[in-house]
Amino acid sequence: MAHKLRQLGYKDVRILKGGLGSWANAGLPLEPKTSPSAAPA
């Protein structure tokens, strides 16, 4: 996925070794998902 994002022109892309679960288990911050109905109009 990171390679595809770079191909699309994104500059600051990193590969997350261990995935999102490892990030969360390390106690690092996560942003909550927002539902489409919660998005500002």
Backbone hydrogen bonds, N-H to C=O, Kabsch-Sander energy under -0.5 kcal/mol:
donor,donor_aa,acceptor,acceptor_aa,energy
5,L,1,M,-2.3
6,R,2,A,-2.0
7,Q,3,H,-2.0
8,L,4,K,-1.6
9,G,6,R,-1.5
10,Y,5,L,-2.3
13,V,11,K,-1.2
16,L,14,R,-0.5
17,K,15,I,-1.1
19,G,16,L,-2.2
22,S,18,G,-0.8
23,W,19,G,-1.5
24,A,20,L,-2.6
25,N,21,G,-2.7
26,A,22,S,-1.4
27,G,24,A,-1.8
28,L,23,W,-1.8
38,A,35,S,-1.5
39,A,35,S,-0.7
39,A,36,P,-0.7
